[in-house]
Amino acid sequence: MSAAARPRLIFVSQWYDPEPNVRGAAFARRLGELGFDVEVVTGFPNYPGGKVYGGYRIRPILKEMRDGVAVTRLALYPSHDASRLGRILNFVSFFLSATLYLTLFARRADVICAYHPPITVGVATVVTRFFRRTPVLLEVQDMWPDTLRATGMINSGSVLGMIDAVCRWTWRRVDHVVAQSDGFRRLLIERGAPPEKISVIHNWADEDAMYAPPGPRPEAFGDTGKFRVLFAGNMGLAQAIDSALDAAALVAESNPHIEFCFLGYGLETERLKARAQREGLANVRFLPRVPAAEVGAWLAAADVLLVHLKDDPLFDVTVPSKTQAYLIAGKPVLMAVSGDAAELVRQAGAGLIVPPEDPQALAGAVVQLASLDPAELATLGANGRAFYERELSFDKGTRAFAAILSELAGRRAGAAGN
């Protein structure tokens, strides 16, 4: 395809490299390889700490080339803590910057791909669609307002109702919606999104990091006599880690060789640490957050990988992104989530499934896995990796995105020709 024939794509995401994000530089580069002229529109990096990254200073606009992709950074209010006001200012400020840039200053595009959350990104692209007639694909990674309610960020019924109305309005007005699971698709249809405009594309893992040699065994896991259950990632209200601590307490006396390890950080981490210390949970360890490139070594050194979310209807339709990373790591998965995420592990034959927030069931499953011989554990891990490569890979997912985006860009070209 000649450069002149390449459809111009604007990818809008409030978070982008060097911030951790499901859709980062690898996604943008891949869309370029698949035939698009890509511009990323994002904010100044400040997630997850809420502080602007070193080397950046907030200004109205900054254009840079990052990893071979044209990136436009727009001003926002940096925040990512427990402050509701800070989060609101963070979302609204980027919405205003993105709307202004996309409608007045951006080069005309053939198609826009927008990443939600937050829904304000979707609203900005709908406004742009109205003024510039650019087709929009909206990827829905979080079901708002359900996520806001489930995580406790917003409890006001009237505010949640208003956000729900904005979401429904947005979903109906974009040209296509990509959902991360079949459950998300069902919810979107129930809430008024046209079924013919919704596709399901499952998330993939950071394959560059996960396929790289894992490196030496982390020093913290030097004692090979332990059977380690590892949870890696964010530790907030949604993860309900207290239930995992309860399970650790249940197995501590009868199975002293079992250790529960928590790698990462979140709003709940310090409280959870204090609880474990207060209760004398010697079989619980908290490990600091590590760069994405190092996560693979920790996953490879664990015996079982834990996914846990609170017992909430929202999470029946959510597939936590760590699921794919765990599968590709080739280790048994202990899935303490119901619904779509559990179904993936069941289809893969990659581990055990227990109800969320059920310490007794979780403790029983850990003991059961610890009783398996190494060959049985290896089989579960190999099943998960084979399923990922067959059904959830980066190549399969990005090609599905490119097909939809090409169709939308073609519609615009056809309309312009008429």
RODO-2510 file (C-alpha; in nm, 4 decimals, decimal comma):
residues 418
     n   res          X          Y          Z
     1     m     0,0000     0,0000     0,0000
     2     s     0,1484     0,3371    -0,0969
     3     a     0,1942     0,6094     0,1629
     4     a    -0,0667     0,8228    -0,0129
     5     a    -0,3217     0,5417     0,0117
     6     r    -0,2717     0,4794     0,3817
     7     p    -0,5845     0,5779     0,5777
     8     r    -0,5096     0,8279     0,8513
     9     l    -0,5962     0,7001     1,2000
    10     i    -0,6070     0,8961     1,5248
    11     f    -0,5836     0,6773     1,8337
    12     v    -0,7138     0,8612     2,1414
    13     s    -0,6294     0,7345     2,4878
    14     q    -0,5860     0,9382     2,8045
    15     w    -0,3046     0,6996     2,9075
    16     y    -0,0178     0,5927     2,6853
    17     d     0,3461     0,4898     2,7071
    18     p     0,5458     0,5325     2,9239
    19     e     0,2344     0,4829     3,1399
    20     p     0,1113     0,1245     3,1793
    21     n    -0,1882     0,0748     2,9515
    22     v    -0,3683    -0,2091     2,7770
    23     r    -0,3301    -0,0248     2,4454
    24     g     0,0170     0,1216     2,4290
    25     a     0,2970     0,1711     2,1805
    26     a     0,2942    -0,1880     2,0565
    27     f    -0,0711    -0,1487     1,9549
    28     a    -0,0090     0,1824     1,7762
    29     r     0,2976     0,0479     1,5943
    30     r     0,1096    -0,2621     1,4869
    31     l    -0,1724    -0,0560     1,3353
    32     g     0,0949     0,1264     1,1373
    33     e     0,2317    -0,2069     1,0154
    34     l    -0,1198    -0,3076     0,9130
    35     g    -0,1550    -0,0106     0,6814
    36     f    -0,2540     0,2996     0,8799
    37     d    -0,0908     0,6393     0,9192
    38     v    -0,1195     0,6632     1,2982
    39     e    -0,1248     0,9618     1,5321
    40     v    -0,1695     0,9006     1,9055
    41     v    -0,3513     1,1713     2,1038
    42     t    -0,2948     1,1377     2,4779
    43     g    -0,2140     1,3263     2,7972
    44     f     0,1102     1,3970     2,9786
    45     p     0,2162     1,0791     3,1593
    46     n     0,1155     1,0762     3,5268
    47     y    -0,0521     0,7358     3,5866
    48     p    -0,0535     0,5534     3,8265
    49     g     0,1189     0,7857     4,0723
    50     g    -0,0633     1,1052     3,9769
    51     k     0,2682     1,2881     3,9306
    52     v     0,4005     1,3977     3,5924
    53     y     0,6842     1,1695     3,4809
    54     g     1,0396     1,2982     3,4776
    55     g     1,1398     1,4621     3,1494
    56     y     0,7902     1,6030     3,0918
    57     r     0,6401     1,9397     3,1811
    58     i     0,2727     2,0097     3,1248
    59     r     0,2055     2,2568     2,8478
    60     p    -0,0921     2,3044     2,6127
    61     i     0,0487     2,0672     2,3509
    62     l     0,3605     1,8622     2,2879
    63     k     0,4346     1,6659     1,9709
    64     e     0,6946     1,3897     1,9819
    65     m     0,7982     1,0727     1,8045
    66     r     0,7927     0,7791     2,0438
    67     d     0,8898     0,4296     1,9324
    68     g     0,8315     0,5275     1,5703
    69     v     0,4800     0,6651     1,6341
    70     a     0,3689     1,0299     1,6150
    71     v     0,2371     1,1230     1,9615
    72     t     0,0484     1,4409     2,0512
    73     r     0,0322     1,5100     2,4252
    74     l    -0,2320     1,7469     2,5579
    75     a    -0,2598     1,9339     2,8867
    76     l    -0,4461     1,7723     3,1752
    77     y    -0,4691     1,7929     3,5529
    78     p    -0,2470     1,5124     3,6871
    79     s    -0,4161     1,3028     3,9537
    80     h    -0,4674     0,9394     4,0438
    81     d    -0,5368     0,9016     4,4127
    82     a    -0,8374     0,8596     4,6389
    83     s    -0,9515     1,2189     4,5781
    84     r    -1,2747     1,2171     4,3802
    85     l    -1,2266     1,5820     4,2907
    86     g    -0,8765     1,5118     4,1621
    87     r    -0,9980     1,2262     3,9432
    88     i    -1,2828     1,4384     3,8063
    89     l    -1,0446     1,7228     3,7209
    90     n    -0,8113     1,4713     3,5572
    91     f    -1,0861     1,3339     3,3329
    92     v    -1,2529     1,6665     3,2529
    93     s    -0,9287     1,8503     3,1759
    94     f    -0,8240     1,5896     2,9204
    95     f    -1,1745     1,5888     2,7717
    96     l    -1,1537     1,9648     2,7132
    97     s    -0,8023     1,9475     2,5664
    98     a    -0,8876     1,6517     2,3413
    99     t    -1,2133     1,8031     2,2165
   100     l    -1,0429     2,1319     2,1320
   101     y    -0,7507     1,9651     1,9559
   102     l    -0,9513     1,7058     1,7622
   103     t    -1,2157     1,9486     1,6367
   104     l    -0,9956     2,2492     1,5573
   105     f    -0,6282     2,1596     1,5211
   106     a    -0,5748     1,7935     1,4312
   107     r    -0,5117     1,6938     1,0720
   108     r    -0,8263     1,5467     0,9255
   109     a    -0,8435     1,1732     0,9871
   110     d    -1,0198     0,8895     0,8077
   111     v    -1,1073     0,7107     1,1301
   112     i    -1,0705     0,7557     1,5071
   113     c    -1,0038     0,4738     1,7530
   114     a    -1,0838     0,5744     2,1128
   115     y    -1,0018     0,3906     2,4348
   116     h    -1,2473     0,3980     2,7263
   117     p    -1,2100     0,4480     3,0260
   118     p    -1,2772     0,7239     3,0957
   119     i    -1,6022     0,7818     2,9076
   120     t    -1,5013     1,1445     2,8613
   121     v    -1,2614     1,0261     2,5896
   122     g    -1,5561     0,8723     2,4052
   123     v    -1,7583     1,1925     2,4414
   124     a    -1,4707     1,3965     2,2971
   125     t    -1,4602     1,1736     1,9882
   126     v    -1,8386     1,1891     1,9443
   127     v    -1,8173     1,5690     1,9424
   128     t    -1,5393     1,5419     1,6843
   129     r    -1,7512     1,3041     1,4769
   130     f    -2,0330     1,5596     1,4730
   131     f    -1,8154     1,8476     1,3522
   132     r    -1,5702     1,6645     1,1257
   133     r    -1,7753     1,3602     1,0198
   134     t    -1,4940     1,1233     1,1191
   135     p    -1,6070     0,7653     1,1979
   136     v    -1,5309     0,6504     1,5524
   137     l    -1,4507     0,3081     1,6946
   138     l    -1,4838     0,3085     2,0739
   139     e    -1,3164     0,0331     2,2711
   140     v    -1,4943    -0,0337     2,6024
   141     q    -1,2540    -0,1749     2,8606
   142     d    -1,4566    -0,0735     3,1683
   143     m    -1,8335    -0,0734     3,2054
   144     w    -1,9211     0,2646     3,3474
   145     p    -2,0959     0,3495     3,5753
   146     d    -2,0741    -0,0069     3,7117
   147     t    -1,6990     0,0144     3,7723
   148     l    -1,7294     0,3475     3,9536
   149     r    -1,9908     0,1991     4,1854
   150     a    -1,8080    -0,1306     4,2398
   151     t    -1,4787     0,0386     4,3283
   152     g    -1,6481     0,2901     4,5587
   153     m    -1,5248     0,5899     4,3599
   154     i    -1,8817     0,7228     4,3291
   155     n    -2,1725     0,6197     4,5512
   156     s    -2,4307     0,8852     4,4658
   157     g    -2,7227     0,7304     4,2783
   158     s    -2,8002     1,0521     4,0955
   159     v    -2,4394     1,0979     3,9796
   160     l    -2,4170     0,7343     3,8692
   161     g    -2,7441     0,7778     3,6813
   162     m    -2,6092     1,0833     3,5012
   163     i    -2,2917     0,8984     3,4016
   164     d    -2,5018     0,6044     3,2814
   165     a    -2,7005     0,8405     3,0573
   166     v    -2,3788     0,9862     2,9126
   167     c    -2,2430     0,6354     2,8434
   168     r    -2,5613     0,5235     2,6682
   169     w    -2,5633     0,8431     2,4610
   170     t    -2,2008     0,7849     2,3593
   171     w    -2,2386     0,4165     2,2718
   172     r    -2,5319     0,4895     2,0429
   173     r    -2,3479     0,7639     1,8539
   174     v    -2,0143     0,6013     1,7740
   175     d    -1,9865     0,3948     1,4588
   176     h    -1,8598     0,0779     1,6214
   177     v    -1,7959    -0,0533     1,9723
   178     v    -1,5359    -0,3132     2,0668
   179     a    -1,6082    -0,4967     2,3923
   180     q    -1,3472    -0,6919     2,5895
   181     s    -1,5809    -0,9857     2,6632
   182     d    -1,9088    -1,1471     2,5619
   183     g    -2,0563    -1,0284     2,8895
   184     f    -1,9686    -0,6687     2,8075
   185     r    -2,1405    -0,7117     2,4718
   186     r    -2,4589    -0,8355     2,6419
   187     l    -2,4603    -0,5383     2,8789
   188     l    -2,4018    -0,2915     2,5975
   189     i    -2,6970    -0,4323     2,4044
   190     e    -2,9174    -0,4209     2,7155
   191     r    -2,8281    -0,0528     2,7500
   192     g    -2,9195     0,0469     2,3998
   193     a    -2,6095    -0,0034     2,1880
   194     p    -2,7080    -0,1494     1,8472
   195     p    -2,6014    -0,5179     1,8377
   196     e    -2,4793    -0,4953     1,4798
   197     k    -2,2262    -0,2295     1,5838
   198     i    -2,0614    -0,4351     1,8622
   199     s    -1,7675    -0,6746     1,8263
   200     v    -1,5821    -0,8725     2,0938
   201     i    -1,2026    -0,8627     2,0845
   202     h    -1,0363    -1,0152     2,3877
   203     n    -0,7321    -0,8475     2,5384
   204     w    -0,3860    -0,9845     2,4819
   205     a    -0,0760    -0,9844     2,7007
   206     d     0,2419    -0,7800     2,6678
   207     e     0,4023    -1,0474     2,4537
   208     d     0,7384    -0,8710     2,4180
   209     a     0,7806    -0,8859     2,7936
   210     m     0,6233    -1,2265     2,8480
   211     y     0,8050    -1,4104     2,5672
   212     a     1,1424    -1,2669     2,6678
   213     p     1,3681    -1,4979     2,8711
   214     p     1,2508    -1,4535     3,2305
   215     g     1,5984    -1,3856     3,3659
   216     p     1,7324    -1,5085     3,6988
   217     r     1,4981    -1,6219     3,9720
   218     p     1,4106    -1,3224     4,1936
   219     e     1,6107    -1,3241     4,5152
   220     a     1,2903    -1,2941     4,7176
   221     f     1,1914    -1,6378     4,5838
   222     g     1,5262    -1,7961     4,6621
   223     d     1,3810    -2,0537     4,9044
   224     t     1,2584    -2,3230     4,6639
   225     g     1,0945    -2,5192     4,9438
   226     k     0,7945    -2,2864     4,9384
   227     f     0,4806    -2,3321     4,7286
   228     r     0,4087    -1,9772     4,6154
   229     v     0,0718    -1,8363     4,5133
   230     l     0,1366    -1,5036     4,3407
   231     f    -0,1032    -1,2151     4,2826
   232     a     0,0529    -0,9523     4,0534
   233     g    -0,0974    -0,6125     3,9811
   234     n    -0,3093    -0,3392     4,1281
   235     m    -0,4369    -0,3800     4,4841
   236     g    -0,7446    -0,1627     4,5215
   237     l    -1,0995    -0,2024     4,6436
   238     a    -1,2009    -0,3989     4,3340
   239     q    -0,9434    -0,6725     4,4004
   240     a    -1,0818    -0,7536     4,7503
   241     i    -0,7442    -0,8853     4,8670
   242     d    -0,8743    -0,9234     5,2235
   243     s    -1,0306    -1,2537     5,1171
   244     a    -0,6903    -1,3796     5,0033
   245     l    -0,5451    -1,2830     5,3419
   246     d    -0,8292    -1,4741     5,5069
   247     a    -0,7400    -1,7775     5,2952
   248     a    -0,3746    -1,7427     5,3927
   249     a    -0,4749    -1,7493     5,7588
   250     l    -0,6768    -2,0674     5,7021
   251     v    -0,3856    -2,2622     5,5512
   252     a    -0,1050    -2,1207     5,7649
   253     e    -0,0962    -2,3842     6,0386
   254     s    -0,1654    -2,6998     5,8381
   255     n     0,0418    -2,6054     5,5314
   256     p     0,3341    -2,3884     5,6439
   257     h     0,5113    -2,4389     5,3103
   258     i     0,2385    -2,2429     5,1240
   259     e     0,3116    -1,8736     5,0818
   260     f     0,0818    -1,5997     4,9453
   261     c     0,2755    -1,3273     4,7611
   262     f     0,1401    -0,9938     4,6397
   263     l     0,3444    -0,8103     4,3776
   264     g     0,2521    -0,4516     4,2920
   265     y     0,0808    -0,1621     4,4572
   266     g    -0,2556     0,0133     4,4931
   267     l    -0,4741     0,2233     4,7167
   268     e    -0,5243    -0,0700     4,9556
   269     t    -0,1658    -0,1929     4,9805
   270     e    -0,0571    -0,0136     5,2968
   271     r    -0,3741    -0,1114     5,4829
   272     l    -0,3325    -0,4737     5,3746
   273     k     0,0310    -0,4748     5,4861
   274     a    -0,0692    -0,3389     5,8239
   275     r    -0,3392    -0,6040     5,8599
   276     a    -0,1007    -0,8883     5,7732
   277     q     0,1539    -0,7591     6,0244
   278     r    -0,1106    -0,7055     6,2933
   279     e    -0,2443    -1,0587     6,2543
   280     g     0,0988    -1,2184     6,2316
   281     l     0,0436    -1,3695     5,8851
   282     a     0,3945    -1,5043     5,8356
   283     n     0,2880    -1,6794     5,5131
   284     v     0,1982    -1,3487     5,3431
   285     r     0,4538    -1,1321     5,1621
   286     f     0,4114    -0,7982     4,9889
   287     l     0,6576    -0,7245     4,7103
   288     p     0,7122    -0,3830     4,5489
   289     r     0,5932    -0,2933     4,2011
   290     v     0,8456    -0,3826     3,9301
   291     p     0,8837    -0,2671     3,5667
   292     a     0,6742    -0,4576     3,3135
   293     a     0,9880    -0,6095     3,1625
   294     e     1,0626    -0,7809     3,4957
   295     v     0,7163    -0,9198     3,5703
   296     g     0,7767    -1,2327     3,3631
   297     a     1,0558    -1,3476     3,5945
   298     w     0,8252    -1,3277     3,8971
   299     l     0,5423    -1,5123     3,7219
   300     a     0,7835    -1,7827     3,6073
   301     a     0,9163    -1,8279     3,9627
   302     a     0,5699    -1,8716     4,1171
   303     d     0,3870    -2,2033     4,1404
   304     v     0,0310    -2,0715     4,0957
   305     l    -0,0959    -1,7346     3,9731
   306     l    -0,3986    -1,5810     4,1451
   307     v    -0,6707    -1,3639     3,9908
   308     h    -0,9098    -1,2156     4,2466
   309     l    -1,1910    -0,9586     4,2258
   310     k    -1,4701    -0,8681     4,4637
   311     d    -1,8049    -1,0447     4,4366
   312     d    -1,9933    -0,7991     4,2178
   313     p    -2,2146    -0,8526     3,9105
   314     l    -1,9859    -0,6235     3,7103
   315     f    -1,6961    -0,8645     3,7427
   316     d    -1,9002    -1,1534     3,6065
   317     v    -1,8561    -0,9873     3,2662
   318     t    -1,5006    -0,8589     3,3189
   319     v    -1,1832    -1,0384     3,2138
   320     p    -0,8975    -0,8860     3,4190
   321     s    -0,6032    -0,8096     3,1922
   322     k    -0,3707    -1,0137     3,4139
   323     t    -0,5589    -1,3258     3,2981
   324     q    -0,3869    -1,3169     2,9591
   325     a    -0,0455    -1,2526     3,1146
   326     y    -0,0938    -1,5463     3,3488
   327     l    -0,1963    -1,7784     3,0654
   328     i     0,1008    -1,6867     2,8492
   329     a     0,3325    -1,7348     3,1494
   330     g     0,2534    -2,1062     3,1358
   331     k     0,1662    -2,1410     3,5039
   332     p    -0,1538    -2,2794     3,6633
   333     v    -0,4167    -2,0107     3,7168
   334     l    -0,6330    -1,9900     4,0273
   335     m    -0,9329    -1,7837     3,9124
   336     a    -1,1350    -1,6319     4,1970
   337     v    -1,3661    -1,4508     3,9551
   338     s    -1,6956    -1,5702     3,8119
   339     g    -1,8355    -1,5373     3,4623
   340     d    -1,6367    -1,4632     3,1480
   341     a    -1,2916    -1,4753     3,3084
   342     a    -1,3652    -1,8113     3,4688
   343     e    -1,4929    -1,9412     3,1359
   344     l    -1,1595    -1,8629     2,9671
   345     v    -0,9690    -2,0638     3,2286
   346     r    -1,2248    -2,3434     3,2017
   347     q    -1,1943    -2,3565     2,8215
   348     a    -0,8169    -2,3530     2,8467
   349     g    -0,7997    -2,6263     3,1120
   350     a    -0,5443    -2,4036     3,2807
   351     g    -0,6260    -2,4235     3,6490
   352     l    -0,8970    -2,4076     3,9145
   353     i    -1,1958    -2,1764     3,9562
   354     v    -1,3440    -2,0676     4,2889
   355     p    -1,6142    -1,8148     4,3781
   356     p    -1,4903    -1,4620     4,4510
   357     e    -1,4587    -1,3506     4,8131
   358     d    -1,4827    -1,7081     4,9432
   359     p    -1,1763    -1,7653     5,1642
   360     q    -1,2685    -2,1275     5,2423
   361     a    -1,2951    -2,2190     4,8746
   362     l    -0,9780    -2,0280     4,7907
   363     a    -0,7830    -2,1974     5,0697
   364     g    -0,9099    -2,5396     4,9602
   365     a    -0,8084    -2,4779     4,5986
   366     v    -0,4597    -2,3655     4,7016
   367     v    -0,4108    -2,6793     4,9104
   368     q    -0,5384    -2,8919     4,6218
   369     l    -0,2937    -2,7332     4,3768
   370     a    -0,0085    -2,7658     4,6246
   371     s    -0,0776    -3,1408     4,6428
   372     l    -0,0276    -3,1923     4,2672
   373     d     0,3009    -3,3243     4,1383
   374     p     0,5187    -3,0980     3,9185
   375     a     0,4131    -3,2716     3,5975
   376     e     0,0447    -3,2056     3,6674
   377     l     0,1138    -2,8401     3,7411
   378     a     0,3208    -2,8137     3,4227
   379     t     0,0337    -2,9580     3,2177
   380     l    -0,2088    -2,6962     3,3489
   381     g     0,0404    -2,4218     3,2627
   382     a     0,1048    -2,5592     2,9141
   383     n    -0,2700    -2,5789     2,8487
   384     g    -0,3063    -2,2115     2,9342
   385     r    -0,0229    -2,1001     2,7113
   386     a    -0,1495    -2,3024     2,4137
   387     f    -0,4998    -2,1554     2,4579
   388     y    -0,3616    -1,8019     2,4674
   389     e    -0,1607    -1,8500     2,1490
   390     r    -0,4594    -2,0023     1,9719
   391     e    -0,7357    -1,7652     2,0842
   392     l    -0,6036    -1,4466     2,2464
   393     s    -0,2798    -1,3494     2,0754
   394     f    -0,1642    -0,9989     1,9866
   395     d    -0,1610    -1,0885     1,6171
   396     k    -0,5187    -1,2152     1,6188
   397     g    -0,6504    -0,9199     1,8195
   398     t    -0,4770    -0,6450     1,6244
   399     r    -0,5863    -0,7909     1,2912
   400     a    -0,9461    -0,7858     1,4146
   401     f    -0,9104    -0,4179     1,5115
   402     a    -0,7504    -0,3333     1,1759
   403     a    -1,0332    -0,5006     0,9822
   404     i    -1,2987    -0,2911     1,1601
   405     l    -1,0992     0,0313     1,1301
   406     s    -1,0389    -0,0290     0,7582
   407     e    -1,4102    -0,0791     0,7009
   408     l    -1,4942     0,2443     0,8848
   409     a    -1,2277     0,4382     0,6954
   410     g    -1,3612     0,2951     0,3704
   411     r    -1,7092     0,4202     0,4531
   412     r    -1,5736     0,7724     0,4976
   413     a    -1,3842     0,7520     0,1701
   414     g    -1,6993     0,6298    -0,0049
   415     a    -1,9078     0,9074     0,1421
   416     a    -1,6496     1,1663     0,0365
   417     g    -1,6504     1,0239    -0,3151
   418     n    -2,0233     1,0665    -0,3388
***
